[in-house]
Amino acid sequence: MLVPIIMGSKADLEFAQKIAKKLKDLGVYYVIRIASAHKAAELLLSIIKKYDAEEDIVYITVAGRSNALSGFVSANSINPVIACPPLDKQSYMMDIHSSLRMPSNAPCMTVVDPKNAALAAAKILALKNTELKSKITQGIADVRAGIEKDDKELQ
């Protein structure tokens, strides 16, 4: 059970670490790598080949701008890919559009919030891992209990 987090550049490290923290809290192993579909395609292919040899993999890609990274990983892997673009205020619409409009036969889920991207990956992995499924189920129950408590306090 592994989540390779692949960034387009080192500039995205702080954003990727938010994903990594949530995965760590859930007990999900991860690695953080840097590769670019535009600038280092051979490196990216070797990374995909390495991790595709493992079992129970979900990729999370962190790339903005033209986001070829997510589609490239998806097109070259049998495993699920979650695109989590680090959006900035000036180019938000262009960057999100790039992550949503993947080429044919290269599907990716796009999740904007880094913690939710990690949780989405964990939920996919939990389909085959009962311990992780229990942690996620407990997390849902904890959130629900907090909302119910807040509601009672307002009564």
C-alpha positions in Angstrom: 0.0 0.0 0.0 1.7 3.1 -1.3 0.9 6.6 -2.5 3.6 8.1 -4.7 3.2 11.9 -4.7 4.7 13.2 -7.9 5.4 16.9 -8.2 6.2 18.8 -11.4 8.9 20.8 -9.6 10.4 21.3 -6.2 8.5 24.6 -5.9 5.4 22.4 -5.1 7.1 20.7 -2.1 5.3 22.6 0.7 1.9 21.8 -1.0 2.9 18.1 -1.4 3.9 18.0 2.3 0.3 18.8 3.3 -0.8 15.7 1.4 2.0 13.6 3.0 1.0 14.7 6.5 -2.6 13.5 6.1 -1.4 10.2 4.6 1.0 9.8 7.5 -1.8 10.5 10.0 -3.8 7.7 8.4 -0.8 5.3 8.4 -0.5 5.2 4.6 3.0 4.9 3.2 4.0 7.5 0.7 7.0 8.8 -1.3 7.5 12.2 -2.8 9.2 12.5 -6.2 9.9 15.2 -8.7 9.4 14.6 -12.4 8.0 16.6 -15.3 6.0 15.2 -18.2 7.3 18.1 -20.3 11.0 18.3 -19.2 11.9 14.8 -17.8 9.5 12.3 -19.5 12.0 9.4 -19.3 12.5 10.0 -15.6 8.7 10.1 -15.1 8.3 6.8 -17.1 10.9 5.1 -14.9 9.2 6.3 -11.8 5.8 5.0 -13.0 7.4 1.6 -14.0 9.1 1.3 -10.6 5.9 1.9 -8.6 3.6 0.1 -10.9 5.5 -3.1 -10.0 4.2 -2.7 -6.4 0.7 -3.7 -5.3 -2.0 -1.3 -4.1 -0.8 2.0 -5.6 -2.6 5.3 -5.9 -0.7 8.2 -7.5 -1.3 11.8 -6.4 0.1 14.3 -8.9 0.9 17.9 -7.9 1.2 20.1 -11.0 -0.4 23.3 -12.1 -0.2 25.3 -15.3 -0.7 22.9 -18.2 -0.7 19.9 -15.9 0.5 17.3 -18.4 1.9 15.4 -15.4 -1.5 13.9 -14.3 -2.6 12.8 -17.7 0.9 11.4 -18.5 0.9 9.3 -15.3 -2.6 8.1 -15.9 -1.9 7.2 -19.6 1.1 5.1 -18.6 -0.2 3.4 -15.4 -2.9 0.9 -14.6 -3.3 2.5 -11.2 -5.6 5.4 -10.2 -4.3 9.0 -10.4 -5.6 11.9 -8.3 -4.6 15.3 -9.6 -4.2 17.9 -6.8 -3.1 21.1 -8.5 -1.5 23.8 -6.3 -3.7 26.7 -7.4 -2.8 30.3 -7.2 -5.1 33.3 -7.2 -4.0 34.7 -10.5 -4.3 31.6 -12.7 -6.8 29.6 -10.8 -9.3 29.1 -13.6 -6.6 28.1 -16.2 -4.9 25.7 -13.8 -8.1 24.0 -12.7 -9.3 23.7 -16.3 -6.0 22.0 -17.2 -6.5 19.4 -14.5 -10.1 18.7 -15.4 -9.6 18.4 -19.2 -7.5 15.3 -19.5 -7.0 13.6 -22.9 -9.0 10.5 -23.8 -7.9 7.3 -22.1 -6.0 9.2 -19.4 -8.6 9.6 -16.6 -7.7 11.4 -13.4 -9.8 12.5 -10.4 -9.1 16.1 -9.5 -9.2 17.1 -5.9 -8.2 20.6 -5.0 -7.7 20.3 -1.3 -4.5 18.5 -0.4 -6.0 16.8 2.7 -9.0 15.6 0.7 -6.6 14.3 -2.1 -4.9 12.2 0.6 -8.2 11.0 2.0 -9.4 10.1 -1.5 -6.3 8.0 -2.1 -6.7 6.3 1.3 -10.4 5.5 0.6 -9.3 3.8 -2.6 -6.6 1.8 -0.8 -9.1 1.0 2.0 -11.1 -1.1 -0.5 -8.5 -3.8 0.1 -7.2 -2.9 3.6 -9.5 -3.5 6.5 -7.3 -1.7 9.0 -7.3 1.5 6.9 -11.0 1.1 6.3 -11.5 1.1 10.1 -9.4 4.3 10.5 -11.4 6.1 7.9 -14.7 4.8 9.3 -13.7 6.1 12.8 -12.7 9.5 11.3 -16.1 9.8 9.7 -17.8 9.0 13.0 -15.6 11.5 14.9 -16.6 14.3 12.5 -20.2 13.4 12.8 -20.0 13.3 16.6 -18.4 16.8 16.6 -21.2 18.2 14.4 -23.9 16.6 16.6 -22.1 18.0 19.7 -22.0 21.5 18.2 -25.7 21.3 17.2 -26.7 20.3 20.8 -24.7 23.2 22.2 -26.8 25.6 20.1 -30.1 24.2 21.3 
